[in-house]
Amino acid sequence: MFKRVYLPPMAKMKLSHFAYKLPESQIAQYPADYRDDSRMMVVHRETGNIEHKHFRDLVDYFNPGDLMVMNNTKVFPARMWGNKEKTGALIEVFLLRELNAESRLWDVLVDPARKIRIGNKLYFGDDDSLVAEVIDNTTSRGRTLRFLFDGSYEEFREKLKEMGETPLPNYIKRPLEPEDSERYQSIFAKVQGAVAAPVASLHYSKHLLKRMEIKGVETAEVTMHVGLGTFRLVEVEDLSKHKMESEQFWLYPETAEAINRTKANKNRVCAVGTSVIRSMESSMITDNRVKPTEAWTSKFLFPPYKFSIADSLITNFHGPQSTMLMLTSAFLGHEKTMEVYKTAVKEKYRFLCYGDALLII
């Protein structure tokens, strides 16, 4: 299941170094009944010790003046279903990003892609009130659509929301439920634009945030609109040749000030999720400080990499050969990370977006 790989210092990491067998029974199909009831493995970087806790115990590991940086992105209902003109074939359309608001151009993924060519039209809804024309092929499954809709831009966006579904990942092997629209958002989600949830955030409850506030643990927010590029399969053995798709992020002035103050006071900065740590590393300036930033980043973090901002990381248990597993490995160390994942499988932790949490301190 797990193959022990000896890597000399500064060895060149390869895709195969991140392979492991994930039992299908441990891919969580539902979240915990209460957000902070999910299990949490705690790994101490200095000693290598592992503890088995619950997420509600998180507050015990942080002190007054420590800072948790969270991603406040909000998932929009990105999965739509349309019918191809003439044949009526059912086509899945996954909205990725808006290219031009005025022209209503969007980058999307379509499935089955072989049926969709430039010039085809797709009709949405029982009344066909929303139509999209394919104007370009971008990848094997990627297309650029121009939406045709009689109404204002605000009415158009509302129509997309009405037609869309919560974009649960395909490894959730059950029908979408109404509750998923709430389950698949963090309680602090506010800036709409993601097509996938920043899953480390899903464990937080209002009660836990209040306990942290009472203890004096501070919080700050970034926005990174998580895209499918984060989850796209790495298809090259040489990781240096993998290209991440760019994702838009904002590291706000008040967040930069909070991070820099925390570092100056020698308190800890905890990144809540891999999207947060990528945002911070993409905003770094000299002396382990960050600057306010509004940009796109394609930063791909894998071993060996020296992190400059975060002292601790909260994340979920990720799939084999995923970019999130590689980032975790860069933060904790490859050998220790694979040991942690072996323990997680043995101890029946739940994996992926609705699964359990990993705290690295």
C-alpha positions in Angstrom: 0.0 0.0 0.0 2.8 2.4 1.0 6.2 1.9 -0.5 9.1 3.4 1.6 11.3 5.5 -0.6 14.7 6.7 0.5 15.4 10.1 -0.8 18.9 11.7 -0.3 18.8 15.4 0.8 17.6 17.7 -2.0 16.6 14.7 -4.2 14.5 15.6 -7.2 10.9 14.7 -6.4 8.9 12.7 -8.9 5.2 12.0 -9.3 5.7 8.4 -8.3 7.0 9.4 -4.9 3.4 10.5 -4.0 1.6 7.4 -5.0 -0.4 5.4 -2.4 -3.5 3.3 -2.3 -6.5 5.1 -0.9 -9.3 2.7 0.1 -12.5 3.7 -1.5 -14.3 3.1 1.8 -12.3 6.0 3.3 -13.4 8.6 0.8 -16.0 10.5 2.8 -19.4 10.8 1.2 -20.8 13.1 3.9 -19.2 15.5 6.3 -19.4 15.1 10.1 -22.8 15.8 11.5 -21.3 18.8 13.2 -18.5 20.6 11.5 -16.0 20.6 14.4 -16.8 17.0 15.2 -14.5 15.8 12.4 -11.4 14.0 13.5 -8.0 15.8 13.5 -4.6 14.3 13.3 -2.0 16.5 14.9 1.6 16.2 13.8 4.5 18.0 15.6 7.2 18.9 13.1 10.0 19.1 15.6 9.4 15.8 17.4 7.5 13.9 14.8 4.9 13.0 17.4 1.4 12.2 16.2 -1.8 12.8 18.2 -5.4 11.8 17.4 -7.9 14.5 18.3 -11.1 16.2 17.0 -11.2 19.5 15.3 -12.9 21.1 18.3 -9.6 20.6 20.1 -7.9 23.0 17.7 -8.0 25.9 20.1 -5.8 23.9 22.6 -2.8 24.2 20.2 -2.7 28.0 19.8 -1.9 30.8 22.1 -3.0 34.5 22.5 -1.5 36.5 19.7 -1.3 33.6 17.2 -3.0 34.2 13.9 -5.1 32.0 11.7 -5.4 33.1 8.1 -8.6 31.8 6.3 -9.9 31.8 2.8 -13.3 33.5 2.5 -14.0 32.5 -1.0 -17.5 31.3 -1.7 -18.4 28.4 -4.1 -20.9 29.3 -6.8 -23.2 26.6 -8.4 -20.8 25.9 -11.2 -22.3 22.6 -12.6 -25.0 23.0 -15.2 -26.9 20.7 -17.5 -27.8 21.7 -21.1 -29.2 20.0 -24.2 -27.4 20.1 -27.5 -29.4 21.6 -30.4 -31.1 19.2 -32.8 -30.1 16.0 -31.0 -31.1 17.0 -27.5 -28.1 15.2 -26.0 -27.6 15.9 -22.3 -24.3 17.8 -21.8 -22.6 18.6 -18.5 -21.2 22.2 -18.4 -18.8 23.1 -15.6 -18.3 26.8 -15.4 -14.6 27.7 -14.7 -14.2 31.4 -15.0 -15.9 34.4 -16.6 -13.7 35.8 -19.4 -15.7 38.9 -20.4 -18.7 40.2 -18.5 -20.0 42.4 -21.3 -19.8 39.6 -23.9 -20.8 36.9 -21.4 -17.9 34.7 -22.4 -17.0 31.9 -20.1 -14.3 29.2 -19.9 -16.0 25.8 -19.2 -15.5 22.1 -19.2 -18.0 19.9 -21.1 -18.8 16.3 -20.9 -19.0 14.3 -23.1 -16.6 16.6 -24.9 -16.6 14.6 -28.2 -20.1 15.8 -28.9 -19.4 19.5 -28.6 -17.8 21.4 -31.4 -17.4 25.1 -32.3 -20.7 26.5 -33.6 -22.8 24.1 -31.5 -25.5 25.6 -29.3 -26.7 24.4 -25.9 -30.1 25.1 -24.4 -30.7 25.3 -20.6 -33.9 25.1 -18.6 -37.3 23.8 -19.5 -38.1 27.1 -21.3 -34.7 27.3 -23.1 -34.4 30.9 -21.8 -30.6 30.5 -21.6 -28.6 29.5 -24.6 -24.9 29.1 -25.1 -22.9 29.0 -28.3 -19.5 27.2 -28.5 -16.9 29.7 -29.9 -13.6 28.0 -29.2 -11.9 24.7 -28.1 -9.4 25.3 -25.3 -8.4 21.8 -24.2 -9.7 18.3 -24.8 -12.6 19.0 -22.5 -12.4 22.8 -22.4 -14.6 25.2 -24.4 -15.3 28.9 -24.5 -19.0 29.6 -24.5 -20.9 32.8 -25.3 -24.1 32.9 -23.4 -27.2 34.4 -25.1 -29.8 35.8 -22.7 -32.3 38.6 -22.9 -31.8 40.6 -19.7 -29.4 42.6 -17.7 -26.1 41.3 -16.4 -27.5 41.0 -12.9 -30.4 38.9 -14.3 -28.0 36.8 -16.3 -25.9 36.0 -13.2 -29.1 35.2 -11.3 -30.1 32.8 -14.1 -26.7 31.0 -14.0 -27.2 30.6 -10.2 -30.8 29.3 -10.8 -29.6 26.8 -13.4 -26.5 25.6 -11.6 -25.8 23.0 -9.0 -23.3 22.8 -6.1 -20.2 21.4 -7.8 -19.4 18.4 -5.6 -16.4 16.5 -6.8 -17.0 13.4 -8.9 -15.7 11.1 -6.2 -18.8 11.8 -4.2 -20.8 8.8 -5.4 -24.2 9.8 -4.3 -27.0 12.1 -5.6 -26.6 15.8 -4.8 -28.7 16.8 -1.8 -30.2 20.2 -0.9 -28.0 20.3 2.2 -24.9 20.2 0.1 -25.3 23.8 -0.9 -24.6 24.7 2.8 -22.3 21.8 3.6 -19.9 22.7 0.8 -19.4 26.2 2.1 -17.4 27.5 5.0 -19.2 29.5 7.6 -17.1 32.5 6.7 -17.6 32.2 2.9 -18.5 35.6 1.5 -16.7 36.4 -1.8 -18.3 34.3 -4.6 -16.0 33.0 -7.3 -14.7 29.5 -6.4 -15.6 26.3 -8.3 -14.3 24.1 -5.4 -14.4 24.7 -1.6 -11.3 25.4 0.4 -11.9 22.2 2.3 -9.8 22.9 5.4 -12.3 25.7 6.2 -15.3 23.4 6.3 -14.4 22.1 9.8 -14.9 25.5 11.5 -18.1 26.1 13.5 -19.3 29.4 15.0 -18.8 28.0 18.5 -15.1 27.1 17.7 -14.4 30.6 16.3 -15.9 32.1 19.4 -13.7 30.0 21.7 -10.7 31.1 19.7 -11.7 34.7 20.0 -12.1 34.4 23.8 -8.6 32.8 24.0 -7.1 35.6 22.1 -6.2 33.7 18.9 -6.6 36.2 16.0 -8.1 35.6 12.6 -7.5 37.3 9.2 -8.9 36.6 5.7 -7.6 36.2 2.2 -9.6 35.4 -0.9 -8.4 32.8 -3.4 -11.0 31.5 -5.9 -10.1 27.8 -5.9 -10.3 26.5 -9.5 -10.2 23.0 -10.9 -6.5 23.5 -11.7 -5.7 22.7 -8.1 -7.3 19.3 -8.5 -6.2 18.5 -12.0 -4.1 15.4 -12.3 -0.4 15.7 -12.6 0.6 13.8 -15.7 4.4 14.3 -15.8 6.9 12.3 -13.7 9.2 15.3 -13.5 7.2 17.7 -11.2 9.1 20.7 -12.4 7.4 20.3 -15.7 3.8 20.5 -14.3 2.1 23.8 -14.8 -0.6 24.9 -12.4 -3.5 26.9 -13.8 -3.6 30.4 -12.5 -6.0 31.2 -9.7 -7.1 34.7 -8.6 -6.4 35.9 -5.1 -6.5 38.9 -2.8 -4.3 39.4 0.2 -5.9 42.4 1.8 -3.9 45.3 3.5 -5.4 44.5 6.9 -4.4 40.9 6.5 -0.8 41.8 5.4 -0.6 44.0 8.5 -1.8 41.2 10.8 0.6 38.7 9.3 3.6 41.0 9.5 2.7 42.0 13.1 2.4 38.4 14.2 5.7 37.5 12.7 7.4 40.5 14.3 6.0 39.5 17.7 7.3 36.0 17.1 3.8 34.5 17.4 2.6 31.8 15.0 0.9 32.2 11.7 -1.4 29.3 10.8 -2.5 28.8 7.2 -6.0 27.3 7.0 -5.7 25.3 3.8 -3.3 25.0 0.9 -4.9 27.9 -0.9 -4.0 30.3 1.9 -0.4 29.2 2.0 -0.1 29.6 -1.7 -1.6 33.1 -1.4 0.8 34.1 1.3 3.9 32.7 -0.5 2.8 34.5 -3.6 2.7 37.8 -1.7 6.0 37.5 0.0 8.6 40.3 0.1 11.9 40.3 2.0 12.4 39.5 5.6 9.6 37.0 5.8 7.0 39.6 5.3 4.0 39.9 2.9 2.6 42.9 1.0 -1.1 43.5 0.1 -1.6 41.8 -3.2 -4.3 41.4 -5.9 -3.1 39.0 -8.5 -3.2 35.6 -10.2 -0.9 32.9 -9.1 0.2 29.6 -10.6 2.6 28.9 -7.8 3.2 25.1 -7.5 4.7 24.1 -4.2 6.4 20.7 -3.8 9.6 19.5 -2.1 12.1 20.8 -1.5 10.6 24.2 -0.7 11.3 26.6 2.2 8.2 28.3 3.5 8.6 31.8 4.8 5.3 32.8 6.3 3.3 30.0 7.8 4.5 28.2 11.0 1.6 25.7 11.0 -0.9 24.3 8.4 -4.4 23.0 8.6 -5.4 20.8 5.7 -7.4 17.7 4.8 -6.2 14.3 3.7 -5.7 14.5 0.0 -5.7 12.0 -2.9 -2.6 10.2 -4.3 -0.4 12.3 -6.5 -2.4 15.4 -5.9 -0.8 18.9 -5.8 -2.3 19.4 -2.3 -0.5 16.3 -1.1 2.7 17.6 -2.6 2.3 21.0 -0.9 1.7 19.2 2.4 4.9 17.1 1.8 6.9 20.3 1.2 5.7 21.7 4.5 6.1 18.6 6.6 8.8 16.6 4.7 8.2 13.8 2.3 9.1 10.9 4.4 7.0 12.1 7.4 4.1 13.0 5.2 3.9 9.5 3.7 4.2 8.0 7.2 1.3 10.3 8.3 -0.9 9.1 5.4 -0.1 5.5 6.2 -1.2 6.1 9.7 -4.4 7.9 8.5 -5.3 4.9 6.4 -4.6 2.5 9.2 -6.6 4.5 11.7 -9.6 4.9 9.3 -9.4 8.6 8.9 -11.8 10.0 6.3 -10.3 11.5 3.2 -10.9 14.3 0.6 -13.3 17.2 0.7 -15.8 15.9 3.3 -13.1 14.1 5.3 -11.0 14.7 8.4 -8.4 17.3 9.2 -4.6 17.3 9.5 -2.9 19.9 11.8 0.8 20.4 11.3 2.5 22.5 14.0 
